Amino acid sequence: MSLSSGQSAFAQRTRSLSHALTRAFPTPSLLTPPAAGIDISDSSIKWMVLSPQPETHRIITYGEMY
């Protein structure tokens, strides 16, 4: 029992430290590229590119080709 509680306390401290470091040193935007999605069907091709924003994502471009 003491081993398991010691492991969970260590895990909790590690997570807390990780969250603190993430807040102090956010990931540079260069390392978080835009996300792209594509839908290919028999009759069309659709695409959308998203850019990460604080707390959300923003549509950079989208389109459809028949």
BAFI-3210 file (N, C-alpha, C; in Angstrom, 3 decimals, decimal comma, padded with zeros to 6 digits):
// residues 66
n [1|2|3|4|5|6|7|8|9|10|11|12|13|14|15|16|17|18|19|20|21|22|23|24|25|26|27|28|29|30|31|32|33|34|35|36|37|38|39|40|41|42|43|44|45|46|47|48|49|50|51|52|53|54|55|56|57|58|59|60|61|62|63|64|65|66]
n.u [000,816|001,913|003,796|002,285|000,909|003,074|004,000|001,836|001,875|004,320|003,776|001,782|003,199|004,967|003,226|002,229|004,531|005,074|002,830|003,287|005,704|004,859|003,077|004,857|006,739|005,566|004,777|006,575|005,197|006,231|006,673|004,159|002,511|000,032|-003,033|-004,273|-007,019|-008,518|-010,982|-011,756|-013,834|-015,977|-017,110|-016,063|-013,460|-012,601|-011,184|-009,604|-007,803|-006,483|-005,466|-003,696|-004,935|-004,980|-006,771|-008,521|-009,161|-008,465|-009,895|-007,919|-007,922|-010,184|-011,805|-013,323|-013,489|-014,826]
n.v [-001,201|001,301|001,675|002,085|004,471|006,164|006,173|007,373|009,917|010,834|010,837|012,757|015,068|015,226|015,691|018,176|019,771|019,561|020,893|023,464|024,145|024,092|026,238|028,330|028,168|028,170|026,154|026,909|028,618|027,778|025,086|024,030|023,294|024,213|022,334|020,027|018,885|016,517|015,435|012,949|011,924|010,080|012,044|014,565|016,670|017,838|020,255|021,554|023,830|024,293|026,576|026,621|028,370|030,288|028,390|027,479|026,764|028,162|028,649|028,621|028,260|026,867|024,622|023,289|020,947|019,850]
n.w [000,000|000,798|-001,197|-003,516|-002,857|-002,630|-005,257|-006,576|-005,410|-006,339|-009,094|-009,168|-008,337|-010,464|-012,646|-011,829|-011,912|-014,639|-015,742|-014,712|-015,974|-018,637|-018,677|-018,077|-020,120|-023,018|-025,935|-028,850|-031,718|-034,124|-033,777|-033,665|-036,158|-038,699|-038,916|-041,281|-043,209|-045,366|-047,655|-049,738|-052,241|-054,547|-056,138|-055,439|-054,009|-050,909|-048,700|-045,717|-043,727|-040,555|-038,021|-035,000|-032,203|-029,160|-026,889|-028,912|-032,434|-035,672|-038,854|-041,644|-044,437|-046,862|-049,132|-052,149|-054,739|-057,769]
ca.u [000,000|002,729|004,461|001,333|000,651|004,294|004,034|000,831|002,343|005,363|003,111|001,075|004,217|005,493|002,214|002,170|005,723|004,888|001,873|003,947|006,674|004,113|002,574|005,979|007,425|004,646|005,369|006,665|004,259|006,950|006,570|002,760|002,076|-001,399|-003,566|-005,004|-007,910|-008,947|-012,037|-011,774|-014,947|-016,126|-017,575|-015,425|-012,369|-012,791|-010,067|-009,658|-006,567|-006,729|-004,308|-003,965|-005,052|-005,194|-008,061|-009,371|-008,507|-009,019|-009,844|-007,077|-008,453|-010,978|-012,215|-013,978|-013,252|-015,695]
ca.v [000,000|002,512|001,824|002,654|005,869|006,895|006,335|008,348|011,232|011,207|011,140|014,034|016,131|015,303|016,381|019,565|020,414|019,621|021,973|024,741|024,419|024,380|027,610|029,265|028,073|027,573|025,617|027,927|028,395|027,068|023,653|023,612|023,686|024,104|021,000|019,989|017,749|016,361|014,444|012,557|011,029|009,826|013,214|015,829|016,721|018,978|020,418|022,619|023,988|024,957|027,118|026,626|029,650|030,012|027,822|027,086|026,708|029,110|028,159|029,449|028,143|025,691|024,612|022,105|020,801|018,793]
ca.w [000,000|000,847|-002,478|-004,455|-002,512|-002,961|-006,707|-006,992|-004,976|-007,292|-010,360|-009,004|-008,345|-011,823|-013,449|-011,401|-012,459|-016,080|-016,016|-014,412|-017,042|-019,856|-018,562|-018,087|-021,406|-023,984|-027,152|-029,909|-032,819|-035,175|-033,512|-033,761|-037,502|-038,961|-039,179|-042,544|-043,402|-046,755|-047,867|-051,142|-052,569|-055,984|-056,879|-055,084|-053,042|-050,003|-047,787|-044,724|-042,969|-039,272|-037,320|-033,560|-031,508|-027,736|-026,479|-030,031|-033,729|-036,639|-040,230|-042,505|-045,789|-047,138|-050,525|-052,693|-056,167|-058,328]
c.u [000,860|003,456|003,525|001,036|001,875|004,394|003,019|001,235|003,425|004,749|002,394|002,063|004,777|004,516|002,148|003,356|005,588|003,932|002,506|004,937|005,975|003,557|003,713|006,666|006,508|005,385|005,416|005,739|004,926|006,810|005,133|002,212|000,567|-001,798|-004,378|-005,859|-008,357|-009,972|-012,104|-012,913|-014,999|-016,427|-016,863|-014,230|-012,602|-011,589|-010,297|-008,329|-006,883|-005,418|-004,608|-003,945|-005,209|-006,629|-008,945|-008,522|-009,190|-008,876|-009,015|-007,627|-009,286|-011,397|-012,829|-013,734|-014,093|-015,036]
c.v [001,265|002,751|002,498|004,115|006,724|007,143|007,383|009,759|011,737|011,605|012,481|015,200|016,321|016,031|017,863|020,357|020,576|020,750|023,336|025,117|024,760|025,803|028,620|029,311|027,413|027,089|026,703|027,589|027,667|025,554|023,140|024,057|023,585|022,654|021,067|018,739|017,705|015,233|014,158|011,568|010,821|011,104|014,521|015,606|017,977|019,045|021,591|022,638|024,811|025,438|027,122|028,052|029,335|029,556|027,337|026,890|027,687|028,512|029,132|029,446|026,866|025,741|023,293|022,107|019,636|018,111]
c.w [000,000|-000,467|-003,482|-004,128|-002,788|-004,449|-007,157|-006,566|-005,926|-008,627|-010,288|-009,021|-009,748|-012,737|-013,096|-011,965|-013,969|-016,466|-015,771|-015,508|-018,352|-019,828|-018,670|-019,449|-022,432|-025,235|-028,221|-031,077|-033,984|-035,021|-033,520|-035,110|-037,655|-039,227|-040,468|-042,599|-044,854|-046,829|-049,362|-051,353|-054,080|-056,766|-056,531|-054,157|-052,214|-049,073|-046,846|-043,981|-041,731|-038,676|-035,828|-032,997|-030,025|-027,474|-027,635|-031,288|-034,661|-038,039|-041,052|-043,926|-045,897|-048,601|-050,930|-054,199|-056,678|-059,463]
res [m|s|l|s|s|g|q|s|a|f|a|q|r|t|r|s|l|s|h|a|l|t|r|a|f|p|t|p|s|l|l|t|p|p|a|a|g|i|d|i|s|d|s|s|i|k|w|m|v|l|s|p|q|p|e|t|h|r|i|i|t|y|g|e|m|y]
***
